Amino acid sequence: MTREEELVQNYKEITEKVNQECQKVGRSARSVSIMCVSKTYPLSDIQTLQTHGIRCFGENRAQETIEKFPERPDDLELHFIGHIQRNKVKKILPRCSWLDSIDSQRLLNEVLKQQANTDSVQPVNLLFEVNTSGETQKSGIESIEGLYDILDLIDRTPDYQRLVNPRGLMTIGPLTDDESRIRRCFRHLRTIFEEIKGQNRYPHFDTLSMGMSSDFPIAIQEGSTMIRIGTHIFGKRNYA
Ligand SMILES: *Cc1c(COP(=O)(O)O)cnc(C)c1O
């Protein structure tokens, strides 16, 4: 099998599993999008999938993203999903149309500052990463109050719509075989997501990013609208 055949088959298998899970819980398959997490894999894999009409990709390391994408990729929705250091924001922003891991006011401030300094700026889509598992080695906002503090900072920024587009929430499920624990975390994030959505604060707050290769069926059952799949599409990684 060629690499192309392998990638396309893996992607197809995921879409079929997504369809099945959606059917089980009475959701439309179109309500869940699949992000291909291409970290550690070469640009050629991304381009191969792109020729099959697949457009949504995620990277988690700043240096790798900068090297893989010398400039903003054409016709591709690139998400930055890893922990973001403030001194990398300036280089990540021109390449990625989504930052999925906003987890502090200081980071958000840096994003707003860099965007304000950019000529003919495009608003960058933002997800706020919440630490739902309580695992201390994970990044993410630790409390609901912390999340609202970040949203308040956006609301206080004059004309923020020109710079950022708040799109939703993201979480990484706990690293465990205990399905009920994973489910509790996803359900918790969904509740927060619905609460903010219900406030009609932001016109495009429509994305709940949860679920990876190992736990996406649970995430879909719990309302995820975007799953992040690496291993099941590209194969096992040696690191990260
Ligand atoms: C690597 C990564 C994924 C994908 O993980 P897989 O288990 O390989 O599907 C998803 N989300 C984040 C934030 C990641 O860093």
The ligand as an SDF file (V2000), in Angstrom:
LIG
                    3D

 15 15  0  0  0  0  0  0  0  0999 V2000
   -1.3200   15.0670   19.6720 C   0  0  0  0  0  0  0  0  0  0  0  0
   -2.6090   15.7140   20.0200 C   0  0  0  0  0  0  0  0  0  0  0  0
   -3.8280   15.1760   19.5780 C   0  0  0  0  0  0  0  0  0  0  0  0
   -3.9500   13.9110   18.7560 C   0  0  0  0  0  0  0  0  0  0  0  0
   -3.6140   12.7900   19.5230 O   0  0  0  0  0  0  0  0  0  0  0  0
   -3.8510   11.3010   18.9820 P   0  0  0  0  0  0  0  0  0  0  0  0
   -4.0260   10.5210   20.2450 O   0  0  0  0  0  0  0  0  0  0  0  0
   -2.6460   10.9140   18.2320 O   0  0  0  0  0  0  0  0  0  0  0  0
   -5.0730   11.2820   18.1540 O   0  0  0  0  0  0  0  0  0  0  0  0
   -4.9830   15.8670   19.9080 C   0  0  0  0  0  0  0  0  0  0  0  0
   -4.9600   17.0030   20.6380 N   0  0  0  0  0  0  0  0  0  0  0  0
   -3.8110   17.5400   21.0760 C   0  0  0  0  0  0  0  0  0  0  0  0
   -3.8650   18.7930   21.8710 C   0  0  0  0  0  0  0  0  0  0  0  0
   -2.5980   16.9140   20.7820 C   0  0  0  0  0  0  0  0  0  0  0  0
   -1.4560   17.4680   21.2320 O   0  0  0  0  0  0  0  0  0  0  0  0
  1  2  1  0
  2  3  1  0
  2 14  2  0
  3  4  1  0
  3 10  2  0
  4  5  1  0
  5  6  1  0
  6  7  2  0
  6  8  1  0
  6  9  1  0
 10 11  1  0
 11 12  2  0
 12 13  1  0
 12 14  1  0
 14 15  1  0
M  END
$$$$
